[in-house]
Amino acid sequence: FKNSLHDYQNIDFILTTINTESTKEIPSLLVSAMFTEKDKIMVKKLMESL
């Protein structure tokens, strides 16, 4: 895990299975470890909003 946002400048968003502190610079989405259909829909919505 990198601690500097500079290390993540080429990332569009983060999918995570653990609750993390969100940053406004990089959107993140909490998904199930089993990646459900609901997660798929939420990822699609996130991608469309970028």
C-alpha positions in Angstrom: 0.0 0.0 0.0 1.4 3.4 -1.0 0.7 6.3 1.3 1.2 9.2 -1.1 -1.5 10.3 -3.4 1.2 11.2 -5.9 1.9 7.5 -6.3 -1.7 7.0 -7.5 -2.0 9.8 -10.0 -2.8 7.5 -12.9 -5.7 5.7 -11.1 -9.3 6.5 -12.1 -10.9 4.9 -9.0 -10.4 2.3 -6.3 -12.5 -0.8 -5.6 -12.1 -2.0 -2.1 -13.5 -4.7 0.1 -12.7 -3.0 3.4 -13.9 0.3 4.7 -11.2 2.9 4.2 -10.9 6.7 4.6 -12.1 8.1 1.3 -10.2 10.8 -0.5 -11.9 13.4 -2.7 -9.0 13.1 -5.2 -9.5 9.5 -6.0 -13.1 8.0 -5.9 -13.5 4.7 -4.2 -16.2 2.2 -4.0 -16.8 -0.4 -1.3 -17.8 -3.8 -2.9 -18.5 -7.3 -1.5 -15.6 -9.8 -1.5 -18.0 -12.0 -3.4 -18.7 -9.2 -6.0 -22.4 -9.4 -6.4 -24.7 -8.1 -9.2 -25.4 -5.1 -7.0 -21.6 -4.4 -6.9 -21.5 -4.7 -10.7 -24.3 -2.1 -11.1 -22.5 0.3 -8.6 -19.2 0.0 -10.5 -21.0 0.7 -13.8 -22.6 3.8 -12.3 -19.3 5.0 -10.9 -17.6 4.5 -14.3 -20.4 6.4 -16.1 -20.0 9.3 -13.7 -16.3 9.8 -14.4 
